[in-house]
Amino acid sequence: LTGRKKAEAIPQLHVERDADELMKLLGPRLWSQLEEDIMILDEMAHPYDQDEFMGGDLTPVLFGSALTNFGVELLLNYFVKVGQPPPSRELVDGKVLPPTHDEFTGFVFKLQANMDPKHRDRVAYVRVVSGRFSKGMRVGHSRMKSGKQIA
């Protein structure tokens, strides 16, 4: 993947609204495949229901590629539109921390280590509770005396 240029976002085209432009762009073979794929999805997929999604009974399927920047903006916009807002979290001392708290806070929910025997690698998965994370910021840990720089 090294040496590749960053993909640029292209204008979004809608299958029904922009059908003529899409037919020209895709050509007859790919357009026919797209139509067939849409028919299969219409027949096989369950209709989207926000209540089922929020209850964890329905998972929408979205297609995209971060590598080619295909569908990334649509995915993020969809996630913001239908996802639940972040909840407040109760701390060990009983206080409640709202997601609007300015200071960056989070909790580690998974640790992974020694994935490559040639390196002493460690990955900590952190759920952000409040604030904003920035690449390279120093983050403290309740069990450590000083902060660690996080990639």
C-alpha angles and dihedrals in degrees: 000000000000116000094031119130119238109263117244122225115248125207114279116252123201117218095226101032096042099032095130093050091045092050090055092045096047101034125224099292097050092039090055090048090050092051091049092048091051091051091051092049091048090053100040105033124084115238113260115262118184093204092053090047093051090047092054094245097111130045118193116222115223127183125216148114127232089196093062096025090240112155096348095122091045091051093050093046090048092049091052091046100049105021124101117257114250113275128227114259128222113228126218091260091055097255118132119232114204119213088240091067106124098221117085110251133164144147132239110240100172137023124198124185143169096025089147115039090207092062138045093234126170131179124191118194110212128192109214111231100177143348127027129296118219125191112263096013120148111246126191125218124212090234096045130075097218137029125262124220110245122208 
